[in-house]
Amino acid sequence: MSNLICPHCRTQVPRGATVCTGCQAEVKYGPANGLFGAAFLAAAVVGYKVGHMLPDSMSFGGWIAGLAVFGGLSAVIQKFYGDRVVFNRVYRTR
């Protein structure tokens, strides 16, 4: 595994660490949770629309469509943002 470089203090941080050893910046991996929230919202809208387009006897199809859309969007998000690394440092002033 390769080391990461902290953008705040230029210290080498081993991949998998949760805190930078130089400046104590928090290290976060993977996609942001807001992306999954947006995927859930999009899936809910699609499921609602599909559920109202189908006859009453097949309204469960909206649930199935919504779950399929959420699963697909989640896979795409994980594919594009799976290797994302963010260093968050809180600057304290007196």
Distance bins in CASP14 RR format, pairs under 12 A and 6 or more apart:
PFRMAT RR
TARGET T0000
AUTHOR 0000-0000-0000
RMODE 2
METHOD distances of the structure
MODEL  1
1 12 0 0 0 0 0 1 0 0 0 0 0
1 13 0 0 0 0 0 1 0 0 0 0 0
1 14 1 0 0 1 0 0 0 0 0 0 0
1 15 1 0 1 0 0 0 0 0 0 0 0
1 16 1 0 0 1 0 0 0 0 0 0 0
1 17 0 0 0 0 0 1 0 0 0 0 0
2 12 0 0 0 0 1 0 0 0 0 0 0
2 13 0 0 0 0 0 1 0 0 0 0 0
2 14 0 0 0 0 1 0 0 0 0 0 0
2 15 1 0 0 1 0 0 0 0 0 0 0
2 16 0 0 0 0 0 1 0 0 0 0 0
2 83 0 0 0 0 0 1 0 0 0 0 0
2 85 0 0 0 0 0 1 0 0 0 0 0
3 10 0 0 0 0 0 1 0 0 0 0 0
3 11 0 0 0 0 1 0 0 0 0 0 0
3 12 1 0 1 0 0 0 0 0 0 0 0
3 13 1 0 0 1 0 0 0 0 0 0 0
3 14 1 0 1 0 0 0 0 0 0 0 0
3 15 1 0 0 1 0 0 0 0 0 0 0
3 16 0 0 0 0 0 1 0 0 0 0 0
3 17 0 0 0 0 1 0 0 0 0 0 0
3 20 0 0 0 0 0 1 0 0 0 0 0
3 21 0 0 0 0 0 1 0 0 0 0 0
3 27 0 0 0 0 0 1 0 0 0 0 0
3 85 0 0 0 0 0 1 0 0 0 0 0
4 10 0 0 0 0 0 1 0 0 0 0 0
4 11 0 0 0 0 1 0 0 0 0 0 0
4 12 1 0 0 1 0 0 0 0 0 0 0
4 13 1 0 1 0 0 0 0 0 0 0 0
4 14 1 0 0 1 0 0 0 0 0 0 0
4 15 1 0 1 0 0 0 0 0 0 0 0
4 16 0 0 0 0 1 0 0 0 0 0 0
4 17 1 0 0 1 0 0 0 0 0 0 0
4 18 0 0 0 0 0 1 0 0 0 0 0
4 20 0 0 0 0 1 0 0 0 0 0 0
4 21 0 0 0 0 0 1 0 0 0 0 0
4 25 0 0 0 0 0 1 0 0 0 0 0
4 27 1 0 0 1 0 0 0 0 0 0 0
4 28 0 0 0 0 0 1 0 0 0 0 0
4 29 0 0 0 0 1 0 0 0 0 0 0
4 83 0 0 0 0 0 1 0 0 0 0 0
4 84 0 0 0 0 0 1 0 0 0 0 0
4 85 1 0 1 0 0 0 0 0 0 0 0
4 86 0 0 0 0 0 1 0 0 0 0 0
4 87 0 0 0 0 1 0 0 0 0 0 0
5 11 1 0 0 1 0 0 0 0 0 0 0
5 12 1 0 0 1 0 0 0 0 0 0 0
5 13 1 0 0 1 0 0 0 0 0 0 0
5 14 0 0 0 0 0 1 0 0 0 0 0
5 15 0 0 0 0 0 1 0 0 0 0 0
5 20 0 0 0 0 1 0 0 0 0 0 0
5 22 0 0 0 0 0 1 0 0 0 0 0
5 25 0 0 0 0 0 1 0 0 0 0 0
5 27 0 0 0 0 0 1 0 0 0 0 0
5 85 0 0 0 0 0 1 0 0 0 0 0
5 87 0 0 0 0 1 0 0 0 0 0 0
6 12 1 0 0 1 0 0 0 0 0 0 0
6 13 1 0 1 0 0 0 0 0 0 0 0
6 14 0 0 0 0 0 1 0 0 0 0 0
6 17 0 0 0 0 1 0 0 0 0 0 0
6 19 0 0 0 0 0 1 0 0 0 0 0
6 20 1 0 1 0 0 0 0 0 0 0 0
6 21 0 0 0 0 1 0 0 0 0 0 0
6 22 1 0 0 1 0 0 0 0 0 0 0
6 23 1 0 0 1 0 0 0 0 0 0 0
6 24 0 0 0 0 1 0 0 0 0 0 0
6 25 1 0 0 1 0 0 0 0 0 0 0
6 26 0 0 0 0 0 1 0 0 0 0 0
6 27 0 0 0 0 1 0 0 0 0 0 0
6 85 0 0 0 0 0 1 0 0 0 0 0
6 86 0 0 0 0 0 1 0 0 0 0 0
6 87 1 0 1 0 0 0 0 0 0 0 0
6 88 0 0 0 0 0 1 0 0 0 0 0
6 89 0 0 0 0 1 0 0 0 0 0 0
7 13 0 0 0 0 0 1 0 0 0 0 0
7 20 0 0 0 0 1 0 0 0 0 0 0
7 23 0 0 0 0 1 0 0 0 0 0 0
7 25 0 0 0 0 1 0 0 0 0 0 0
7 27 0 0 0 0 0 1 0 0 0 0 0
7 85 0 0 0 0 0 1 0 0 0 0 0
7 86 0 0 0 0 1 0 0 0 0 0 0
7 87 1 0 1 0 0 0 0 0 0 0 0
7 88 0 0 0 0 0 1 0 0 0 0 0
7 89 0 0 0 0 1 0 0 0 0 0 0
8 19 0 0 0 0 0 1 0 0 0 0 0
8 20 1 0 0 1 0 0 0 0 0 0 0
8 21 0 0 0 0 0 1 0 0 0 0 0
8 22 0 0 0 0 1 0 0 0 0 0 0
8 23 1 0 1 0 0 0 0 0 0 0 0
8 24 0 0 0 0 1 0 0 0 0 0 0
8 25 1 0 1 0 0 0 0 0 0 0 0
8 26 0 0 0 0 0 1 0 0 0 0 0
8 27 0 0 0 0 0 1 0 0 0 0 0
8 86 0 0 0 0 0 1 0 0 0 0 0
8 87 1 0 0 1 0 0 0 0 0 0 0
8 88 0 0 0 0 1 0 0 0 0 0 0
8 89 1 0 1 0 0 0 0 0 0 0 0
8 90 0 0 0 0 0 1 0 0 0 0 0
8 91 0 0 0 0 1 0 0 0 0 0 0
9 20 1 0 0 1 0 0 0 0 0 0 0
9 21 0 0 0 0 1 0 0 0 0 0 0
9 22 1 0 1 0 0 0 0 0 0 0 0
9 23 1 0 1 0 0 0 0 0 0 0 0
9 24 0 0 0 0 1 0 0 0 0 0 0
9 25 1 0 0 1 0 0 0 0 0 0 0
9 87 0 0 0 0 1 0 0 0 0 0 0
9 89 0 0 0 0 1 0 0 0 0 0 0
10 20 0 0 0 0 0 1 0 0 0 0 0
10 21 0 0 0 0 0 1 0 0 0 0 0
10 22 0 0 0 0 1 0 0 0 0 0 0
10 23 0 0 0 0 1 0 0 0 0 0 0
10 25 0 0 0 0 0 1 0 0 0 0 0
10 87 0 0 0 0 0 1 0 0 0 0 0
11 17 0 0 0 0 0 1 0 0 0 0 0
11 19 0 0 0 0 0 1 0 0 0 0 0
11 20 1 0 1 0 0 0 0 0 0 0 0
11 21 1 0 0 1 0 0 0 0 0 0 0
11 22 1 0 1 0 0 0 0 0 0 0 0
11 23 1 0 0 1 0 0 0 0 0 0 0
11 24 0 0 0 0 0 1 0 0 0 0 0
11 25 0 0 0 0 1 0 0 0 0 0 0
11 27 0 0 0 0 0 1 0 0 0 0 0
11 87 0 0 0 0 0 1 0 0 0 0 0
11 89 0 0 0 0 0 1 0 0 0 0 0
12 20 0 0 0 0 1 0 0 0 0 0 0
12 21 0 0 0 0 1 0 0 0 0 0 0
12 22 0 0 0 0 1 0 0 0 0 0 0
13 19 0 0 0 0 1 0 0 0 0 0 0
13 20 1 0 1 0 0 0 0 0 0 0 0
13 21 1 0 0 1 0 0 0 0 0 0 0
13 22 0 0 0 0 1 0 0 0 0 0 0
13 23 0 0 0 0 1 0 0 0 0 0 0
13 24 0 0 0 0 0 1 0 0 0 0 0
13 25 0 0 0 0 1 0 0 0 0 0 0
13 26 0 0 0 0 0 1 0 0 0 0 0
13 27 1 0 0 1 0 0 0 0 0 0 0
13 29 0 0 0 0 0 1 0 0 0 0 0
13 85 0 0 0 0 1 0 0 0 0 0 0
13 87 0 0 0 0 1 0 0 0 0 0 0
14 20 0 0 0 0 0 1 0 0 0 0 0
14 21 0 0 0 0 1 0 0 0 0 0 0
14 27 0 0 0 0 1 0 0 0 0 0 0
14 85 0 0 0 0 0 1 0 0 0 0 0
15 27 0 0 0 0 1 0 0 0 0 0 0
15 29 0 0 0 0 1 0 0 0 0 0 0
15 83 0 0 0 0 0 1 0 0 0 0 0
15 85 0 0 0 0 1 0 0 0 0 0 0
16 27 1 0 0 1 0 0 0 0 0 0 0
16 28 0 0 0 0 0 1 0 0 0 0 0
16 29 1 0 0 1 0 0 0 0 0 0 0
16 30 0 0 0 0 0 1 0 0 0 0 0
16 85 0 0 0 0 1 0 0 0 0 0 0
17 24 0 0 0 0 0 1 0 0 0 0 0
17 25 0 0 0 0 0 1 0 0 0 0 0
17 26 0 0 0 0 0 1 0 0 0 0 0
17 27 1 0 1 0 0 0 0 0 0 0 0
17 28 0 0 0 0 0 1 0 0 0 0 0
17 29 0 0 0 0 1 0 0 0 0 0 0
17 85 0 0 0 0 0 1 0 0 0 0 0
17 87 0 0 0 0 0 1 0 0 0 0 0
18 24 0 0 0 0 0 1 0 0 0 0 0
18 25 0 0 0 0 0 1 0 0 0 0 0
18 26 1 0 0 1 0 0 0 0 0 0 0
18 27 1 0 1 0 0 0 0 0 0 0 0
18 28 0 0 0 0 1 0 0 0 0 0 0
18 29 0 0 0 0 1 0 0 0 0 0 0
18 85 0 0 0 0 0 1 0 0 0 0 0
18 86 0 0 0 0 0 1 0 0 0 0 0
18 87 0 0 0 0 0 1 0 0 0 0 0
18 88 0 0 0 0 0 1 0 0 0 0 0
19 25 1 0 0 1 0 0 0 0 0 0 0
19 26 1 0 0 1 0 0 0 0 0 0 0
19 27 1 0 0 1 0 0 0 0 0 0 0
19 28 0 0 0 0 0 1 0 0 0 0 0
19 87 0 0 0 0 1 0 0 0 0 0 0
19 88 0 0 0 0 0 1 0 0 0 0 0
19 89 0 0 0 0 0 1 0 0 0 0 0
19 90 0 0 0 0 0 1 0 0 0 0 0
20 26 0 0 0 0 1 0 0 0 0 0 0
20 27 1 0 0 1 0 0 0 0 0 0 0
20 28 0 0 0 0 0 1 0 0 0 0 0
20 85 0 0 0 0 0 1 0 0 0 0 0
20 86 0 0 0 0 0 1 0 0 0 0 0
20 87 1 0 0 1 0 0 0 0 0 0 0
20 88 0 0 0 0 1 0 0 0 0 0 0
20 89 1 0 0 1 0 0 0 0 0 0 0
20 90 0 0 0 0 0 1 0 0 0 0 0
21 27 0 0 0 0 0 1 0 0 0 0 0
22 87 0 0 0 0 0 1 0 0 0 0 0
22 89 0 0 0 0 0 1 0 0 0 0 0
23 87 0 0 0 0 1 0 0 0 0 0 0
23 88 0 0 0 0 0 1 0 0 0 0 0
23 89 1 0 1 0 0 0 0 0 0 0 0
23 90 0 0 0 0 0 1 0 0 0 0 0
23 91 0 0 0 0 1 0 0 0 0 0 0
23 92 0 0 0 0 0 1 0 0 0 0 0
24 87 0 0 0 0 0 1 0 0 0 0 0
24 88 0 0 0 0 0 1 0 0 0 0 0
24 89 1 0 0 1 0 0 0 0 0 0 0
24 90 0 0 0 0 1 0 0 0 0 0 0
24 91 0 0 0 0 0 1 0 0 0 0 0
24 92 0 0 0 0 0 1 0 0 0 0 0
25 85 0 0 0 0 0 1 0 0 0 0 0
25 86 0 0 0 0 1 0 0 0 0 0 0
25 87 1 0 1 0 0 0 0 0 0 0 0
25 88 1 0 0 1 0 0 0 0 0 0 0
25 89 1 1 0 0 0 0 0 0 0 0 0
25 90 0 0 0 0 1 0 0 0 0 0 0
25 91 0 0 0 0 0 1 0 0 0 0 0
26 85 0 0 0 0 0 1 0 0 0 0 0
26 86 0 0 0 0 1 0 0 0 0 0 0
26 87 1 0 0 1 0 0 0 0 0 0 0
26 88 1 0 1 0 0 0 0 0 0 0 0
26 89 1 0 0 1 0 0 0 0 0 0 0
26 90 0 0 0 0 1 0 0 0 0 0 0
27 84 0 0 0 0 0 1 0 0 0 0 0
27 85 1 0 0 1 0 0 0 0 0 0 0
27 86 1 0 0 1 0 0 0 0 0 0 0
27 87 1 0 1 0 0 0 0 0 0 0 0
27 88 1 0 0 1 0 0 0 0 0 0 0
27 89 0 0 0 0 0 1 0 0 0 0 0
28 81 0 0 0 0 0 1 0 0 0 0 0
28 82 0 0 0 0 0 1 0 0 0 0 0
28 84 0 0 0 0 1 0 0 0 0 0 0
28 85 1 0 0 1 0 0 0 0 0 0 0
28 86 1 0 1 0 0 0 0 0 0 0 0
28 87 0 0 0 0 1 0 0 0 0 0 0
28 88 1 0 0 1 0 0 0 0 0 0 0
28 89 0 0 0 0 0 1 0 0 0 0 0
29 78 0 0 0 0 0 1 0 0 0 0 0
29 81 0 0 0 0 1 0 0 0 0 0 0
29 82 1 0 0 1 0 0 0 0 0 0 0
29 83 0 0 0 0 1 0 0 0 0 0 0
29 84 1 0 0 1 0 0 0 0 0 0 0
29 85 1 0 1 0 0 0 0 0 0 0 0
29 86 0 0 0 0 1 0 0 0 0 0 0
29 87 0 0 0 0 0 1 0 0 0 0 0
29 88 0 0 0 0 0 1 0 0 0 0 0
30 36 0 0 0 0 0 1 0 0 0 0 0
30 77 0 0 0 0 1 0 0 0 0 0 0
30 78 0 0 0 0 1 0 0 0 0 0 0
30 79 0 0 0 0 0 1 0 0 0 0 0
30 80 0 0 0 0 0 1 0 0 0 0 0
30 81 1 0 1 0 0 0 0 0 0 0 0
30 82 1 0 1 0 0 0 0 0 0 0 0
30 83 1 0 0 1 0 0 0 0 0 0 0
30 84 1 0 1 0 0 0 0 0 0 0 0
30 85 1 0 0 1 0 0 0 0 0 0 0
30 86 0 0 0 0 1 0 0 0 0 0 0
31 37 0 0 0 0 0 1 0 0 0 0 0
31 38 0 0 0 0 0 1 0 0 0 0 0
31 39 0 0 0 0 1 0 0 0 0 0 0
31 73 0 0 0 0 0 1 0 0 0 0 0
31 74 0 0 0 0 1 0 0 0 0 0 0
31 75 0 0 0 0 0 1 0 0 0 0 0
31 76 0 0 0 0 0 1 0 0 0 0 0
31 77 1 0 1 0 0 0 0 0 0 0 0
31 78 1 0 0 1 0 0 0 0 0 0 0
31 79 0 0 0 0 1 0 0 0 0 0 0
31 80 1 0 0 1 0 0 0 0 0 0 0
31 81 1 1 0 0 0 0 0 0 0 0 0
31 82 1 0 0 1 0 0 0 0 0 0 0
31 83 0 0 0 0 1 0 0 0 0 0 0
31 84 1 0 0 1 0 0 0 0 0 0 0
31 85 0 0 0 0 0 1 0 0 0 0 0
31 86 0 0 0 0 0 1 0 0 0 0 0
32 38 0 0 0 0 1 0 0 0 0 0 0
32 39 0 0 0 0 0 1 0 0 0 0 0
32 77 0 0 0 0 1 0 0 0 0 0 0
32 78 0 0 0 0 0 1 0 0 0 0 0
32 80 0 0 0 0 0 1 0 0 0 0 0
32 81 1 0 0 1 0 0 0 0 0 0 0
32 82 0 0 0 0 0 1 0 0 0 0 0
32 84 1 0 0 1 0 0 0 0 0 0 0
32 85 0 0 0 0 0 1 0 0 0 0 0
32 86 0 0 0 0 1 0 0 0 0 0 0
32 88 0 0 0 0 0 1 0 0 0 0 0
33 39 0 0 0 0 0 1 0 0 0 0 0
33 40 0 0 0 0 0 1 0 0 0 0 0
33 74 0 0 0 0 0 1 0 0 0 0 0
33 77 0 0 0 0 0 1 0 0 0 0 0
33 81 0 0 0 0 0 1 0 0 0 0 0
34 40 0 0 0 0 1 0 0 0 0 0 0
34 41 0 0 0 0 1 0 0 0 0 0 0
34 73 0 0 0 0 0 1 0 0 0 0 0
34 74 0 0 0 0 0 1 0 0 0 0 0
34 77 0 0 0 0 1 0 0 0 0 0 0
34 81 0 0 0 0 0 1 0 0 0 0 0
35 41 0 0 0 0 0 1 0 0 0 0 0
35 42 0 0 0 0 0 1 0 0 0 0 0
35 70 0 0 0 0 0 1 0 0 0 0 0
35 73 0 0 0 0 1 0 0 0 0 0 0
35 74 0 0 0 0 1 0 0 0 0 0 0
35 76 0 0 0 0 1 0 0 0 0 0 0
35 77 1 0 1 0 0 0 0 0 0 0 0
35 78 0 0 0 0 1 0 0 0 0 0 0
35 79 0 0 0 0 0 1 0 0 0 0 0
35 80 0 0 0 0 1 0 0 0 0 0 0
35 81 1 0 0 1 0 0 0 0 0 0 0
35 82 0 0 0 0 0 1 0 0 0 0 0
35 84 0 0 0 0 0 1 0 0 0 0 0
36 42 0 0 0 0 0 1 0 0 0 0 0
36 43 0 0 0 0 0 1 0 0 0 0 0
36 70 0 0 0 0 1 0 0 0 0 0 0
36 71 0 0 0 0 0 1 0 0 0 0 0
36 72 0 0 0 0 0 1 0 0 0 0 0
36 73 0 0 0 0 1 0 0 0 0 0 0
36 74 1 0 0 1 0 0 0 0 0 0 0
36 75 0 0 0 0 0 1 0 0 0 0 0
36 76 0 0 0 0 0 1 0 0 0 0 0
36 77 1 0 0 1 0 0 0 0 0 0 0
36 78 0 0 0 0 1 0 0 0 0 0 0
36 81 0 0 0 0 0 1 0 0 0 0 0
37 43 0 0 0 0 1 0 0 0 0 0 0
37 44 0 0 0 0 1 0 0 0 0 0 0
37 70 0 0 0 0 1 0 0 0 0 0 0
37 73 0 0 0 0 1 0 0 0 0 0 0
37 74 0 0 0 0 1 0 0 0 0 0 0
37 77 0 0 0 0 1 0 0 0 0 0 0
38 44 0 0 0 0 0 1 0 0 0 0 0
38 45 0 0 0 0 0 1 0 0 0 0 0
38 69 0 0 0 0 0 1 0 0 0 0 0
38 70 0 0 0 0 0 1 0 0 0 0 0
38 73 0 0 0 0 1 0 0 0 0 0 0
38 74 0 0 0 0 0 1 0 0 0 0 0
38 76 0 0 0 0 0 1 0 0 0 0 0
38 77 0 0 0 0 1 0 0 0 0 0 0
39 45 0 0 0 0 0 1 0 0 0 0 0
39 46 0 0 0 0 0 1 0 0 0 0 0
39 66 0 0 0 0 0 1 0 0 0 0 0
39 67 0 0 0 0 0 1 0 0 0 0 0
39 68 0 0 0 0 0 1 0 0 0 0 0
39 69 1 0 0 1 0 0 0 0 0 0 0
39 70 1 0 1 0 0 0 0 0 0 0 0
39 71 1 0 0 1 0 0 0 0 0 0 0
39 72 0 0 0 0 1 0 0 0 0 0 0
39 73 1 1 0 0 0 0 0 0 0 0 0
39 74 1 0 1 0 0 0 0 0 0 0 0
39 75 0 0 0 0 1 0 0 0 0 0 0
39 76 0 0 0 0 1 0 0 0 0 0 0
39 77 1 0 0 1 0 0 0 0 0 0 0
39 78 0 0 0 0 0 1 0 0 0 0 0
39 81 0 0 0 0 0 1 0 0 0 0 0
40 46 0 0 0 0 0 1 0 0 0 0 0
40 47 0 0 0 0 0 1 0 0 0 0 0
40 66 0 0 0 0 1 0 0 0 0 0 0
40 67 0 0 0 0 0 1 0 0 0 0 0
40 69 0 0 0 0 1 0 0 0 0 0 0
40 70 1 0 0 1 0 0 0 0 0 0 0
40 71 0 0 0 0 1 0 0 0 0 0 0
40 72 0 0 0 0 0 1 0 0 0 0 0
40 73 0 0 0 0 1 0 0 0 0 0 0
40 74 0 0 0 0 1 0 0 0 0 0 0
40 77 0 0 0 0 0 1 0 0 0 0 0
41 47 0 0 0 0 0 1 0 0 0 0 0
41 48 0 0 0 0 0 1 0 0 0 0 0
41 66 0 0 0 0 0 1 0 0 0 0 0
41 69 0 0 0 0 0 1 0 0 0 0 0
41 70 0 0 0 0 1 0 0 0 0 0 0
41 73 0 0 0 0 0 1 0 0 0 0 0
42 48 0 0 0 0 0 1 0 0 0 0 0
42 49 0 0 0 0 0 1 0 0 0 0 0
42 65 0 0 0 0 0 1 0 0 0 0 0
42 66 0 0 0 0 1 0 0 0 0 0 0
42 68 0 0 0 0 0 1 0 0 0 0 0
42 69 1 0 0 1 0 0 0 0 0 0 0
42 70 1 0 0 1 0 0 0 0 0 0 0
42 71 0 0 0 0 0 1 0 0 0 0 0
42 72 0 0 0 0 0 1 0 0 0 0 0
42 73 1 0 0 1 0 0 0 0 0 0 0
42 74 0 0 0 0 0 1 0 0 0 0 0
42 76 0 0 0 0 0 1 0 0 0 0 0
42 77 0 0 0 0 0 1 0 0 0 0 0
43 49 0 0 0 0 0 1 0 0 0 0 0
43 50 0 0 0 0 0 1 0 0 0 0 0
43 62 0 0 0 0 1 0 0 0 0 0 0
43 63 0 0 0 0 0 1 0 0 0 0 0
43 64 0 0 0 0 0 1 0 0 0 0 0
43 65 0 0 0 0 1 0 0 0 0 0 0
43 66 1 0 1 0 0 0 0 0 0 0 0
43 67 1 0 0 1 0 0 0 0 0 0 0
43 68 0 0 0 0 1 0 0 0 0 0 0
43 69 1 0 1 0 0 0 0 0 0 0 0
43 70 1 1 0 0 0 0 0 0 0 0 0
43 71 1 0 0 1 0 0 0 0 0 0 0
43 72 0 0 0 0 1 0 0 0 0 0 0
43 73 1 0 0 1 0 0 0 0 0 0 0
43 74 0 0 0 0 1 0 0 0 0 0 0
43 77 0 0 0 0 0 1 0 0 0 0 0
44 50 0 0 0 0 0 1 0 0 0 0 0
44 51 0 0 0 0 0 1 0 0 0 0 0
44 62 0 0 0 0 0 1 0 0 0 0 0
44 63 0 0 0 0 0 1 0 0 0 0 0
44 65 0 0 0 0 0 1 0 0 0 0 0
44 66 1 0 0 1 0 0 0 0 0 0 0
44 67 0 0 0 0 0 1 0 0 0 0 0
44 69 0 0 0 0 1 0 0 0 0 0 0
44 70 0 0 0 0 1 0 0 0 0 0 0
44 73 0 0 0 0 0 1 0 0 0 0 0
45 51 0 0 0 0 0 1 0 0 0 0 0
45 52 0 0 0 0 0 1 0 0 0 0 0
45 62 0 0 0 0 0 1 0 0 0 0 0
45 65 0 0 0 0 0 1 0 0 0 0 0
45 66 0 0 0 0 1 0 0 0 0 0 0
45 69 0 0 0 0 1 0 0 0 0 0 0
45 70 0 0 0 0 0 1 0 0 0 0 0
45 73 0 0 0 0 0 1 0 0 0 0 0
46 52 0 0 0 0 0 1 0 0 0 0 0
46 53 0 0 0 0 0 1 0 0 0 0 0
46 61 0 0 0 0 0 1 0 0 0 0 0
46 62 1 0 0 1 0 0 0 0 0 0 0
46 63 0 0 0 0 0 1 0 0 0 0 0
46 64 0 0 0 0 0 1 0 0 0 0 0
46 65 1 0 1 0 0 0 0 0 0 0 0
46 66 1 0 1 0 0 0 0 0 0 0 0
46 67 0 0 0 0 0 1 0 0 0 0 0
46 68 0 0 0 0 1 0 0 0 0 0 0
46 69 1 0 1 0 0 0 0 0 0 0 0
46 70 0 0 0 0 1 0 0 0 0 0 0
46 71 0 0 0 0 0 1 0 0 0 0 0
46 72 0 0 0 0 0 1 0 0 0 0 0
46 73 0 0 0 0 1 0 0 0 0 0 0
47 53 0 0 0 0 1 0 0 0 0 0 0
47 54 0 0 0 0 1 0 0 0 0 0 0
47 59 0 0 0 0 0 1 0 0 0 0 0
47 60 0 0 0 0 0 1 0 0 0 0 0
47 61 1 0 0 1 0 0 0 0 0 0 0
47 62 1 0 1 0 0 0 0 0 0 0 0
47 63 1 0 0 1 0 0 0 0 0 0 0
47 64 0 0 0 0 1 0 0 0 0 0 0
47 65 1 0 1 0 0 0 0 0 0 0 0
47 66 1 0 1 0 0 0 0 0 0 0 0
47 67 0 0 0 0 1 0 0 0 0 0 0
47 68 0 0 0 0 1 0 0 0 0 0 0
47 69 1 0 0 1 0 0 0 0 0 0 0
47 70 0 0 0 0 1 0 0 0 0 0 0
48 54 0 0 0 0 0 1 0 0 0 0 0
48 59 0 0 0 0 0 1 0 0 0 0 0
48 61 0 0 0 0 0 1 0 0 0 0 0
48 62 1 0 0 1 0 0 0 0 0 0 0
48 63 0 0 0 0 1 0 0 0 0 0 0
48 65 0 0 0 0 1 0 0 0 0 0 0
48 66 0 0 0 0 1 0 0 0 0 0 0
48 69 0 0 0 0 0 1 0 0 0 0 0
49 59 0 0 0 0 0 1 0 0 0 0 0
49 61 0 0 0 0 0 1 0 0 0 0 0
49 62 0 0 0 0 1 0 0 0 0 0 0
49 65 0 0 0 0 1 0 0 0 0 0 0
49 66 0 0 0 0 1 0 0 0 0 0 0
49 69 0 0 0 0 0 1 0 0 0 0 0
50 58 0 0 0 0 1 0 0 0 0 0 0
50 59 0 0 0 0 1 0 0 0 0 0 0
50 60 0 0 0 0 0 1 0 0 0 0 0
50 61 1 0 0 1 0 0 0 0 0 0 0
50 62 1 0 1 0 0 0 0 0 0 0 0
50 63 0 0 0 0 1 0 0 0 0 0 0
50 64 0 0 0 0 1 0 0 0 0 0 0
50 65 1 0 1 0 0 0 0 0 0 0 0
50 66 1 0 0 1 0 0 0 0 0 0 0
50 67 0 0 0 0 0 1 0 0 0 0 0
50 68 0 0 0 0 1 0 0 0 0 0 0
50 69 0 0 0 0 1 0 0 0 0 0 0
51 57 0 0 0 0 0 1 0 0 0 0 0
51 58 0 0 0 0 1 0 0 0 0 0 0
51 59 1 0 1 0 0 0 0 0 0 0 0
51 60 0 0 0 0 1 0 0 0 0 0 0
51 61 1 0 0 1 0 0 0 0 0 0 0
51 62 1 1 0 0 0 0 0 0 0 0 0
51 63 0 0 0 0 1 0 0 0 0 0 0
51 64 0 0 0 0 1 0 0 0 0 0 0
51 65 1 0 0 1 0 0 0 0 0 0 0
51 66 0 0 0 0 1 0 0 0 0 0 0
52 58 0 0 0 0 0 1 0 0 0 0 0
52 59 0 0 0 0 1 0 0 0 0 0 0
52 61 0 0 0 0 0 1 0 0 0 0 0
52 62 0 0 0 0 1 0 0 0 0 0 0
52 65 0 0 0 0 0 1 0 0 0 0 0
53 59 0 0 0 0 1 0 0 0 0 0 0
53 61 0 0 0 0 1 0 0 0 0 0 0
53 62 0 0 0 0 1 0 0 0 0 0 0
53 65 0 0 0 0 1 0 0 0 0 0 0
54 60 0 0 0 0 1 0 0 0 0 0 0
54 61 1 0 1 0 0 0 0 0 0 0 0
54 62 1 0 0 1 0 0 0 0 0 0 0
54 63 0 0 0 0 0 1 0 0 0 0 0
54 64 0 0 0 0 0 1 0 0 0 0 0
54 65 0 0 0 0 1 0 0 0 0 0 0
55 61 0 0 0 0 0 1 0 0 0 0 0
55 62 0 0 0 0 0 1 0 0 0 0 0
58 64 0 0 0 0 1 0 0 0 0 0 0
58 65 0 0 0 0 0 1 0 0 0 0 0
59 65 0 0 0 0 0 1 0 0 0 0 0
60 66 0 0 0 0 0 1 0 0 0 0 0
60 67 0 0 0 0 0 1 0 0 0 0 0
61 67 0 0 0 0 1 0 0 0 0 0 0
61 68 0 0 0 0 1 0 0 0 0 0 0
61 69 0 0 0 0 0 1 0 0 0 0 0
62 68 0 0 0 0 1 0 0 0 0 0 0
62 69 0 0 0 0 1 0 0 0 0 0 0
62 70 0 0 0 0 0 1 0 0 0 0 0
63 69 0 0 0 0 0 1 0 0 0 0 0
63 70 0 0 0 0 0 1 0 0 0 0 0
64 70 0 0 0 0 0 1 0 0 0 0 0
64 71 0 0 0 0 0 1 0 0 0 0 0
65 71 0 0 0 0 0 1 0 0 0 0 0
65 72 0 0 0 0 0 1 0 0 0 0 0
66 72 0 0 0 0 1 0 0 0 0 0 0
66 73 0 0 0 0 1 0 0 0 0 0 0
66 74 0 0 0 0 0 1 0 0 0 0 0
67 73 0 0 0 0 0 1 0 0 0 0 0
67 74 0 0 0 0 0 1 0 0 0 0 0
68 74 0 0 0 0 0 1 0 0 0 0 0
68 75 0 0 0 0 0 1 0 0 0 0 0
69 75 0 0 0 0 0 1 0 0 0 0 0
69 76 0 0 0 0 0 1 0 0 0 0 0
70 76 0 0 0 0 0 1 0 0 0 0 0
70 77 0 0 0 0 0 1 0 0 0 0 0
71 77 0 0 0 0 1 0 0 0 0 0 0
71 78 0 0 0 0 1 0 0 0 0 0 0
71 79 0 0 0 0 0 1 0 0 0 0 0
72 78 0 0 0 0 1 0 0 0 0 0 0
72 79 0 0 0 0 1 0 0 0 0 0 0
73 79 0 0 0 0 0 1 0 0 0 0 0
73 80 0 0 0 0 0 1 0 0 0 0 0
73 81 0 0 0 0 0 1 0 0 0 0 0
74 80 0 0 0 0 0 1 0 0 0 0 0
74 81 0 0 0 0 0 1 0 0 0 0 0
74 82 0 0 0 0 0 1 0 0 0 0 0
75 81 0 0 0 0 0 1 0 0 0 0 0
75 82 0 0 0 0 0 1 0 0 0 0 0
76 82 0 0 0 0 0 1 0 0 0 0 0
77 84 0 0 0 0 0 1 0 0 0 0 0
78 84 0 0 0 0 0 1 0 0 0 0 0
END
